[in-house]
Every structure is written in C-alpha cells, then in structure tokens.
Amino acid sequence: MNSDLARILIPRERIAQRVRELAREIERTYADTEDDDLTFVTILSGSLIFLADLIRELPLRMKIGLITVSSYRGATTASSGSKLLEDLNVDVKGRHVVLVDDILDTGGTLRLVRERVAQAGAKSIRICVLLRKPSKAPPDVTADFVGFDIEDAFVVGYGLDYNDHYRNLPDIGVLRRELYMT
C-alpha cells in the first residue's frame, strides 16, 4: 500500500504528538464542564481512528455518539453532496457536543451534522478536525480544534480512504494521482 503513495505528508509520530496536543486544548476548554455534560459525536467512518486516539488522551467524563454521512461514493474524489446514512445514536439534548471529523474541505459534511446536532438540542457545538484544507474550507464552517492545515491534495491513511482502502495506514500520505485520476 505504501507504494501507492506519492509521499508521506504527516508521519505517524507527528500525528500522535498533535493528537496529544489537541486533547490538552479540549481538556482546557471543557475543564469546568459538569461531569456528565459532554458528548463526542464522530462522523463515521473516516474519523474513527482519530476519535479513538483522541479520547484515550482525555481525562474527561464523556459520552460517545456516532453518525454516518457519505459524500464520496465508490472510486471518486469528487464530493457528490453529503447525505445522512445513519442518524445520531445518542441523545445530545442539553449537552456540550464536540463533532469529530477527519477532514474539513468543502464543509458539506460538517454543515449537515452540525445542523442535525443543533436540531437535537445540543447546549453547545464545537468542531474538531484532524485535517483542514484552508484553501477550500468555507467561512460558515469553522473548526475550533484543528490538527493540521494541509495543502489541497488527495490524502489517505489514519482513517482517510479512497474507495474504502488505505484507512489502516498509520501515516497520512498523498495518494499517487494516477490511482484516482483514471
């Protein structure tokens, strides 16, 4: 699989370090939150690995919620619009919610999930993303916690995929263009 990468963009050691730093930022933000008032909602499937590593670094009492959204179907790199596939599996009414996603680029997925969580009655909503593409991120969808700002490249690994492959790569790499531009 590594031979499918043009280059490693972010090595696993740097990812682990930054996840620990993000956890400290989140911990400071929610230090005064009541014991049973925080929920992390992860957007499946891309952010699953990120969420698992992040919450293991957090000494906060929390609940975890899942929601499934699809915007890239099959072997494509162009978004076909975000669509809710499975709704929230946890009650967020009156709770502080941290939305966790793998990447903020066009903002369609996070916009959809943020609206759904707001409709469900969340007390507050913050967004945590592993990656953000500043050149594409819309002004109406801002992340409160950002792992890395990256160039506009097609990346895989650490949960990010192409056609449901490469999620298990421990580094984040740029996929060789000829593999997805056919």
N, C-alpha and C positions, 0 to 999 in steps of 0.2 A: 504493500500500500504506500509506503514512503516514496517509492519510485514514481507514484502518481502526483507527487507534489513538485511544484516549480521551486519552492523554497519554504523553509520554516519561518513563519512570521513571528510567532511568540513561542519560545521554548517552555516546556513543562515546568521548569524551575521558576521561571518568571511568572507563570500563571499562578502557581502555588503561593508565591510571595504576595502577589497582588490580591488574591482571594483573602489571605490573612489580613491585609491592609483594609480591604473593603469591609470585612467583618468588624474590625475596630471602628470604622466610620459608622456603621449601622448600630453597633453597640452604644456608641456615644449618643447617637440620635435618639435611641429608644431607652436610654438609661432610666428615665423617670416614668416609663410606661408601666401601668399596673400589671401584675403578674400574669394575668390571663387575658390580655388585651391585644395580642399581636398575632397576625397570621401572614405567612409567606405563601403566596399563590404563584406557582410555577407554571409556565406555559410549555406544555409538552410538544415534542419530545426533546427538542434541542437543548433546553436549559436544565435537564435532569442532572447531568454530571456536575454542572456548575452549582446548582442548588445543594446537592449532597455535600460537596466540599465546603461550601459557604456556611451552611448551618452547623456543621461539625466544629466550626471555629467560633460559634456564637454561644456565649453563656447566658442566653435569654430563654425564658419560657415562651413557647410559641406553639401555634398550630400550623399545619401544612395543608394547603389546598392545591388541587390540580385542575387545570382547564386545558382542553386540547383545541388548537386552532391550526388550520392549514392555510398556507398561502403559496407554497411551491409544491406542485403535484408532479410526481414522477421525475423524469430526467430533464428538468428545466432549471434555468437560473433566473427566469423572469417571473415575478410575482403575478399570480392570476387573481389577486384580491384575497383578503383574509376572510375565512369562513369558520365559524364556531362549529366544531365537530362534537365536542363533549363539554357540557356546561360545568360550572363550579361544583365541586363535590363537598363543599364545606360552607357553613353559614358564616358570612362576614359582617352581618348587621352589627353596627356599633363597635366594630373592631378597627384597629390600625392595620392596614394591609400594605405589604411590600410585594409588588409584582416583580417576578424574576424572569428575565428572558435572556436568551443567548446573544442576540444582536439587535441593535436599533439601526435600521437603514431607512426605509420609506415610512415607517411608523404605523403602517396599517394594522398590524397585529396588536401592538400595544394600545393603539387608539380603541380598537374593538374591545379588548379585555378591560381597559380602564373604564369604559362606558358600562360594561356589564357589571363590574365590581361596584361602581358608583350606584347603579340601579339596585344592587343588592343591599345597599345601605351602609357601606363602609364608613367609618368615622373619618379616616384619612387614607390617602393612597399615595404611596411613593413608588418610584420605579428604580430597579437595579438591573443593569445590563452588564454582561461581560464585555461586549464589544459595541462600539458606536462608530458609525461612518459619518463624520461631521459634514462631509460634502453632500450627503443625501438626507440626513435627519431633518424632519420638518420642525418648524418653530413651535407648533402646537403640541408636540410630544417631546417633552424633555425628561431626561433621566436624572434622578437625584444622586445615584451612585453609579459610577462608570469604571469598569475595569481598565479598558484600553480604548483609545481612539485609534482607528486604523484607516488605512487608505481604502479606496473603493476597489477592492479585489474580491474574487470569489474564494472564500476561506472554508476550510473543513477541519475537523478534529475537535476534541474536547466537547463532544456533543453535537457539533455542527456537521451537517451532512450534505451529500449530493446523491440524490436518488436512494436515500436510506443507507448509504455506505459512508465509511470514514468516521463515524461518531466515536469510535473507540480509540482513535489516535490520541496519544497523550499530549501532543503539541498542537498548536494551531498553525496550519500551513496554507499556502496559496495553491489551489488545485491547478495543475497544468491545463492551460487553455484548450488544447486540442482534445481534452477528455470531455469537455462540456460544450464546446462550440462545434458540434457536428451537424 
